[in-house]
């Protein structure tokens, strides 16, 4: 009877991520956040040792940047050494963030690290109890962009019980990430591969069960766009089935929290409600993006006058020294817009010009001084179209609030 295998499938560790846009956190929390990718790596190593896995797969973007820091490289080597002591091999491919051509340092990795050094698919054989058992197929990016479909290069090796494909890429027409090493699901399903270990997409997903085609997501969130638990898959594979178990590895979680505040008439009531909600959450280090729903006009006024921000500041001060802190990074209100913009444009030339200007924003011209600033651009991330729309609507609401008064209704 063929031996079963147990392994960890992870991807997109992004070690040494700069966490752009998060530097407004208090310094102690920001340092924890900057260290979180390494904490997730430690959690990965501990999990591999605890579960006594046969090997670990890392499918691209181990490092966040093509020019890797000595600190990040050494942290990874230390992690590999811990696994080497318990005879757990690591199979590593590089992706679009840490592609081969940009490598500068020549570190000596422990003997348990097996790197796919070519941009052509190659096979490495894993042996168990002295017998060749698994053919592990993979490639590394030689440059930032791989635009070809690589699936034709994956060819099973005869005489091995299991075949695993490591592929850092995206399904054709995917809009979640940059469009690299594109493939169709059918390309993978028609290959004689038992398990497809994917990387590049930061949201975990099981695309197929037979054969298993799996994105584990990244191991540590880097922004609110990557909310929720992050980690890896523990995979148990035999001739009959593939068992997949998600294992959380993140050190800090990004979360969205929506709170109905319709029963709150004043800010002190709001404070009490938010304090209770934070206290009821799972005790873990979290960065929270808060949305208030059911907001009455009094709280709307407090929001635009900055008084709700003061409530958030007070709540954050109480969290800062907690071991499992929960930091509210941003707060917004959700309410129905009351302004009839078409009527405003028709009745008021000034409002017509103002609202037209909001519709005709030239983002390239407006933001170039900031986004192209030599120092500032290192801390900024490109805005998505959705984020641009939200910024415009928020600015418009603020302007109309101050121009029209508390009700934001020109008919009252």
N, C-alpha and C positions, 0 to 999 in steps of 0.2 A: 504493500500500500504506500502511495506517495506521501511524503511528509508534507504537513501543512506549513505555511509560512506566516509570520506575523511581522508587520513593519509599520513605520510611521511615514505618512505622506504629508509633507508641508511644502510651502512655497511662499515667495514674497515676504521674506523676513525684513527686508529693507533696514538692515542694521545701520545705525548712525543717521537715521532720518532727522532732518533739521526741524521738522514740525513747523513749517511755515504758517504764519498767521496766529500762532499760539503764544508768542512771546509776551503777551499782556498778562499772562498768569503770574502770580507771585513767584519770586525767584526759586523758592524751595520746591514748589509744585512743578514749575517749568523744568527744573533739573531732573525731577522724578520722571517727567514725561519724556525728556530727551534720553533718559536711561531705559525707558520702557521696552525698546526693541531688544536690548540686551537681557533684560529681565525675562522677556518672553523666550529668548534663546535658552536661558538657564532652566526655565520651566520645561522646555522641550527635552533637554538633556535628562532632567530628572524623570520625566515621563518614560523616556526610552529605557532608562535603567530599571525603573520600577516594573515596567511591563515585560522586560527581558526580550525586547524585539530582536528580530534577526538582522534588520538593517534600517537605515533612515534615508528617505529620498528628499532632496531639496531641489525643487524644480524652478530654478531661475530667480533672479533678483534677491539673492542673499544679501547683497549690499545695496544701499539706496542710491549710491552715486558711482559713476564709472571710475572716478579717481577716489579710491578707497583710502580712508585714514589708517594710519598704523594702529591706532587704538582699536578700530573695528576689526581689522585683520587679526590682531592678537587676541581679542575676545573670542573670535571664532576658533582660533587655534586651541585656546584653552578648553573650549567646549569639546572640540574634537579629541583632545587628549583624555578627557574624562571618559568619553565613550570608547576610546582605544583601550583603556585599562580593563574594560569589561567586554572587549572583543565585539563591539558593535560597529560595523562598517557604515560609512556615509557615501552616498552616491549624489554627486553635485553637478548641476548644469547652471550656466550663467545665462541671464536674460537681457532685456533691453536696457536695464539700468546699470548692470555691472558687466557689460560685454567685454569680450577677450581683448580686443584691439587697444582698449584704454588701460589695460593693466600696467601698473608702474612698479609695484613691489614684487619681489621674488622671494616669498616666504616658503619655508619648508614645512609642509603639512605632515601630520602623523601618517603612518602607513595605512591606517584604516580609511583614509579619505581617497575616494576614487572620482576624479574630475573628468567630465567630458570636455576634452580640449579642442575638439574640432567643430566646425560649423556644418559638417556632414554627420548624419546619424551613424553612430557606432554602437557596438554591443559590449557590455561588460558582464561577465558571468559570476554569479554568486553561488558558492558551494556551501553545503551544509553537511556536517559529519563526513567531510572528505569527498562528497559526491556533488558534481555540478547539478544545480537545481533550477536556477532562475536566469533567464536572459534579460538583462536590463538595458533597454535601448534609449539613447538620448543624444542630444547635441547641445552646443552652446552658441549663443549669438557671437559672431565675430565683430559685428558693428551694431550700432544702436537699432537699426531697423532691419528686420527680416520680413520680406514681403511675399516670399514664395510659400506655397503649400508644401510642407515637408513630409506629409504623411506617406508619400510614395516611397520614401527612403526607409521606412520601418518594415523590415523583413524578419519574420520569426526564424529562430535558430533551431534546427532539428536536434532531437535528443535531449531536450530540456523539458522539465515538467511544467514550468510556468514562463510566461512572457509578459514583461512589463514595459510600457512605453512612457517616457518622460517627455512632455511637450509643453513648452512655454509659449502660449499663443491664444488666439481668440477665434470664436466661430465667425465665419464670414457674415458680414452685415451687422456684427455686434457694435453697439454704440456706447458700451460701458467703459471701454478703455481704448487706447490707441490700437490700431488695426494691424497686428503683427502675426507672422506665421499663421495665416488664416487657414481654416479647415471647415469642412462640412461634417456634421455628426455622422453621416453615412460613411465618410472616409475612414473613420475610426471603427465603426461597427462592422465593417466588412473585412477588417484585418484579423488575423489569428493572434490577437493580443488579449491576454486575460484581464489586464488592468491598465487603464490609461490614467497616469498621474499628470494632471494638468497644472499649469500655473499661469499667472499674468492677471486674471480677473480676481479682484479682491473680495468678491462676494462668494461665499461657498455655495456650491451647487452640485447635485448629483444629476448629470445629464442622461445617464443610462445605468441600468442595473446589470444587464447581461449583453455585452461585457460591461463591467463597471467603468464609467467615464466620469471623473470626479475633479472638481475644483475645490480645494480646501479653503480658499480665501487666504488672506494674509494673517500673520500671527499676532499683530498688534495694530489697532486702528491708528490712523494718522490725522484724521479729521472727522467731523460730524457726518461726512459723506460715507464713512465706513463705520456706522453705528452698530452696536450690539456685540455679542461675544465673537472673539477671534481665536483661531487656534489651528488645529491639524486634524487629520483623520488617522485613527488607529485601525489598521486593515488586517483582517485575518482571512487568509485565502487558502482554500483547499480545492480538490478536484470537483466538488459538488456545489460550492457556494462561496460568495464573497461577503464577509461581515464587515460593515462600516460603523465605526463609533466615533463621533466627533468629540474631541477633547479641547477644552478651552485652555489657552496659554497666555492670554493677554495679561498685562500688569495693570493697565488703566483702560477703562471702558468709556467710549463716547456714547451718549444716550440722548434721545429726544424725550421730553416729558411734557405732556399736555395736562393742564389743570383747569377744571371748570370753577370759575370764581364768581358765579352768578349770585351766591349768597353773601358776597363781601360788598359792603357799602363804603368802607373806608380802608385806608392802608394798614391800620393796626389789625383789622380782621384778615386782610390779605397776608400779613406777616404770620399770623397764627396758623392759617391754613397751609401756607407753604412750609412752615416749620414741621407741621404734622406730616405732610406728604414726604418730605425729605427723611424724616425719622422712620417712616414705614418702608422705605426702599431697602433693597438688599444691601448689606454693608460691604461695599467694595469701593475702591477708588474709581470715581466717575467724573467725567466732564459733561455737564448737562446743558442742553439747549432747550430753554423753557418757552412754552407757548401758553398764554392765558386765554381761555375761552369764556364766553358768557360775560364779557366785560361791560359794566354799566358806564354811563357817561362820566360819573364822578371819577372812576378809576382811569378812564381814558384821559381825563384832564391831568390826573396825577402822573400818568405815563409820559405824556408829552412835556410835562414840566420837570421830568427827571426824578420825581419822588419815588417811583417804583424802583428805579435804579438804586436809590439809597437803601430800600428794603433789601434788595438783593445783596448789596454790599455788606449789610449787617449779617445776613444769613451766611455769606461766604466767610466773614471773619470768624464766625463760630465754628466753621468746618475746617479751617486752615490747619489747626493743630491736631486734628483727629488722625488716628492711624489710617482709617478708611474714609478719607475725605470725599465729599461730593460737592464739586465746585460748579456753580451756575455761571457759565461762560457768556451766555447771551439770553435776553428775554425779549419776546415780542407779543403783541396782542392780536387776537383774531376776532374780527367783527365785520359786520356787513357795512359796506361803504354806502354812505347816505347821499353823497353829492351827485347831482345830475350834471355831469360835465358838459354834455351837449347844450343844456340850457345856459350854463355859465358862459360858455363860449359865445353863444348867441346874444346874451344880454350885456356882457361886460368885455370891452376890448382888451383891458389889461389881463383879465383871466384867460381870454382867448389866446393872447400871446404867450402867457405863462404855461398853459396846458399844452400848447403846440410845441413849445420848447422842450417840454418833458418827452414828447413823442419823437422828437428829432435829435436825440442825443447822439453825438459822434463819439463813441467810446474810445476809439483810437486816439483822437485828438485830445479828448478830455483827460484821459488817464496817463498819457505818455510821460508826463513829467515825473509821475510817481512810479509807474511800473518800469520805466527805463532808467530810473535813478540808480547810480552805480552801487550805492549801499542798500537802499530800500528794497530793490528788486530781489535781494537774497532772502527776504522775509515774506514775500508776497506770492500768492498762488494765482494763477489765471482764473478769472471769473467765468463761470458757465453762463449760457444764455438765460437759464432760469434764475441764477443769482443776480444777473444784471436787471432783469425784469423786477425782481423783488426790491432791489435797491431803488429803482425808479419809483415804484409804488410807495415805498416807505417815505422817500423824500417828498413825494407829491402829497401824501397824507399829512405829513408834518407841516408843509407849507400851507395847505388848505385849513388845517386846524388853527394856525396862527392868524390867517387872514379872515376866516369866517367865524371863528369863535368855537365855543365848546361843542355845539351840536353838529358842526360841519354840515349844516343844511341850509342852503341859501333861501329856502322857502319859509324859514321860521324867523 
